Amino acid sequence: MTDILVPTEQEGTKAVVKTWLKKVGDAVKVDDPIVELETDKVAVEVAATSAGVLSEILVADGAEVEPGTILGRITSGGAVEAAAMAMAQGVPAPKAAAPRAASTSGQLPPGIRKMLADNGLDARDVPFSGARLTREDIQAELDRRSKAPAAGITRVPHDSMRRRIAEHLSHSVAVAPHVTAMFEADFSAITAHRAGHKDTFAKDGANLTFTAYFVAACVAAMKAAPAVNGRWYDDRIDIYDDINIGIGTALGEKGLIVPVIHRAQTLSLLQIAQRLTEMTEKARTGKLSQDDVRGGTFSISNHGVSGSLLAAPIIINQPQSAILGVGKLEKRAVVRDDAIVIRPMAYVTLTIDHRVIDAFQTNAWLSKFVDTLENWPSGA
């Protein structure tokens, strides 16, 4: 008999069972997808590690699980025939366990846990009337939920991704002192370069977006302030050689996901554009793997694509130490050599964890980032 386990190397500490792809009694082969899990970042299929029959489902759809949790079991060898015979004789399949409620203050009594589970509630969602969660508290919450919403209100229940995003961002604000610095960048050079090269890049399967230039400029800026590519620990700061840049990608109403361009310091502009094209397509079609969202050391939020000129602070993607924000590109009147000219401009911000990075490093990084964009060589 083989246990079906939640991967121990998943991105994030918890996941939710999204759906079982097989039912009890189904034959499975090695590498067959059996169950789909969802974290705040990516959906993951758990595959069979042995051939046989899915004999048990221990965790139901919608349950929250941690790495290493046993989700179900596969029966193989001589036991397969016994399981098949039991199914043929009408022996009922084991029922999936109901989602287990999480305790907010120690171990909950069995009766309370059962009442929560029977009603599909989580202890964290039920307001306490006293020191401990009671049956009356649960019933009051059930009564509240049973009432029809007031006119003009649409209630949208939280899905697992929205919950994880909320937890992740709240944690970041709680642990890191956020400070934001703002510069302004002239996009004339990269606009001209893009106009002259986007057709050539397209022939190599790359959509040449401004984000590709941002990634390349981030790599250059890390040389001016390496700590921006660092991480805070209680006894030290680790600064990484590899620059793994996450790109915030909107998923419409579902939130956003952050695919990572790994080892960006080794890539040409064409290679960066090719990776971005691939990652963006995978993100929007739900095909990102665990490796695609793991290991980021720095992030970019190109919030200007949705129309905002400025967003500050942009919440740092913990445990990273900084995040770049790029606002909407628009033509503005600026002064150059004592003359007023019209240039394509955008505000750029660097939000930093002040435990790791100080003002001097922040401004040095932004200065190099802007300089790289504004002096992009026409033939590079």
Buried (B, 14 or more C-beta within 10 A) or exposed (E): EBBBBBEEEBBBEBBBBBEBBBEBBBEBEEEBEBBBBBBBBBBBEBBBBBBBBBBBBBBBBBBBBEBEBEBBBBBBEEBBEEBBEBBEEEEEBEEBBBBBBBBBEEEBEEEBBEBBBEBEBBBEBBEEEEEEBBEEBBEBBEEEEEEEEEEEEEEEEEBBBBBBBEBBBEEBEEEBEBBBBBBEBBBBBBBEBBEEBBEEBEEEEBBBBBBBBBBBBBBBBBEBBBBBBBBBEEEEBBBBEEBBBBBBBBEEEEBBBBBBBBBBBEBEBBBBBBBBBBBBEBBBEEEBBBEBBBBBBBBBBBBBBEEBEBBBBBBBBBBBBBBBBBBBBEEEEEEEEEEEEEBBBBBBBBBBBBEBBBEEBBBBBBBBBBBBBBEBEEEE
